[in-house]
Amino acid sequence: MHALADERPGAEIKALAGHRGWYRLRVGDWRVLYLSDPPGIVIDRIVNRRDLERALATLP
């Protein structure tokens, strides 16, 4: 979460294809799915990498 707050370069952040404004932060085996909603972010869920595809299917 500090990587998101500090906007560290090199943080493992990736935009989610097909989900405008949504991003994924990789932390070991865990993925943080969040919506970039200026002036901040909204963390939607934290999932294990094996459950990522199922979680992506339920995003708006």
Backbone hydrogen bonds in HBPLUS format (Angstrom, degrees):
<---DONOR---> <-ACCEPTOR-->    atom                        ^
c    i                          cat <-CA-CA->   ^        H-A-AA   ^      H-
h    n   atom  resd res      DA  || num        DHA   H-A  angle D-A-AA Bond
n    s   type  num  typ     dist DA aas  dist angle  dist       angle   num
A0004-LEU N   A0001-MET O   3.14 MM   3  5.26 124.4  2.47  97.2 110.5     1
A0005-ALA N   A0001-MET O   3.07 MM   4  6.39 165.3  2.09 153.6 157.2     2
A0006-ASP N   A0002-HIS O   2.81 MM   4  5.86 162.7  1.84 153.2 157.7     3
A0007-GLU N   A0003-ALA O   2.98 MM   4  5.57 118.8  2.37 127.1 139.8     4
A0008-ARG N   A0003-ALA O   3.28 MM   5  5.28 149.1  2.38 135.6 144.3     5
A0007-GLU N   A0004-LEU O   3.34 MM   3  5.05 142.0  2.50  91.0 101.5     6
A0011-ALA N   A0008-ARG O   3.34 MM   3  5.67 155.2  2.40 125.6 124.4     7
A0013-ILE N   A0011-ALA O   2.83 MM   2  5.62 132.9  2.05 109.5  94.7     8
A0026-ARG N   A0012-GLU O   2.89 MM  14  5.32 159.5  1.93 147.9 154.4     9
A0014-LYS N   A0024-ARG O   2.88 MM  10  5.25 149.4  1.97 144.7 154.8    10
A0024-ARG N   A0014-LYS O   2.80 MM  10  5.25 149.6  1.89 148.4 158.8    11
A0016-LEU N   A0022-TRP O   3.04 MM   6  5.68 171.5  2.04 140.7 139.6    12
A0019-HIS N   A0016-LEU O   3.20 MM   3  5.56 157.8  2.25 131.7 130.7    13
A0022-TRP N   A0019-HIS O   3.04 MM   3  5.58 164.4  2.07 138.5 140.7    14
A0036-SER N   A0021-GLY O   2.94 MM  15  5.58 170.5  1.95 167.2 165.8    15
A0023-TYR N   A0034-TYR O   2.80 MM  11  5.44 159.5  1.85 162.9 169.2    16
A0034-TYR N   A0023-TYR O   3.03 MM  11  5.44 164.7  2.05 146.6 151.4    17
A0025-LEU N   A0032-VAL O   2.90 MM   7  5.00 156.8  1.96 140.3 148.1    18
A0032-VAL N   A0025-LEU O   2.89 MM   7  5.00 163.4  1.91 145.8 151.4    19
A0027-VAL N   A0030-TRP O   2.89 MM   3  5.16 174.4  1.89 157.0 155.7    20
A0030-TRP N   A0027-VAL O   2.96 MM   3  5.16 160.1  2.00 128.9 129.9    21
A0049-ARG N   A0029-ASP O   2.76 MM  20  5.49 150.3  1.85 168.6 163.8    22
A0031-ARG N   A0047-VAL O   2.75 MM  16  5.34 157.4  1.80 161.3 169.0    23
A0047-VAL N   A0031-ARG O   2.90 MM  16  5.34 158.7  1.94 154.8 158.1    24
A0033-LEU N   A0045-ARG O   2.90 MM  12  5.48 170.2  1.91 167.7 170.7    25
A0044-ASP N   A0033-LEU O   2.88 MM  11  5.73 154.1  1.95 149.1 157.8    26
A0045-ARG N   A0033-LEU O   3.39 MM  12  5.48 161.0  2.43 140.7 145.2    27
A0035-LEU N   A0042-VAL O   2.88 MM   7  5.16 162.5  1.91 146.1 148.9    28
A0042-VAL N   A0035-LEU O   2.90 MM   7  5.16 156.6  1.95 148.3 155.9    29
A0037-ASP N   A0040-GLY O   2.96 MM   3  5.46 138.3  2.14 139.5 150.6    30
A0040-GLY N   A0037-ASP O   2.98 MM   3  5.46 163.9  2.01 123.0 120.6    31
A0051-ASP N   A0048-ASN O   2.88 MM   3  5.49 154.9  1.95 120.9 128.6    32
A0052-LEU N   A0049-ARG O   3.29 MM   3  5.15 168.5  2.31 105.2 107.4    33
A0055-ALA N   A0051-ASP O   3.09 MM   4  6.31 155.6  2.15 151.2 158.6    34
A0056-LEU N   A0052-LEU O   2.88 MM   4  6.12 156.2  1.93 157.3 164.0    35
A0057-ALA N   A0053-GLU O   3.17 MM   4  6.37 145.6  2.30 141.6 149.7    36
A0058-THR N   A0055-ALA O   3.15 MM   3  5.48 150.2  2.24 105.3 113.9    37
A0059-LEU N   A0056-LEU O   3.23 MM   3  5.36 164.9  2.26 106.4 111.0    38
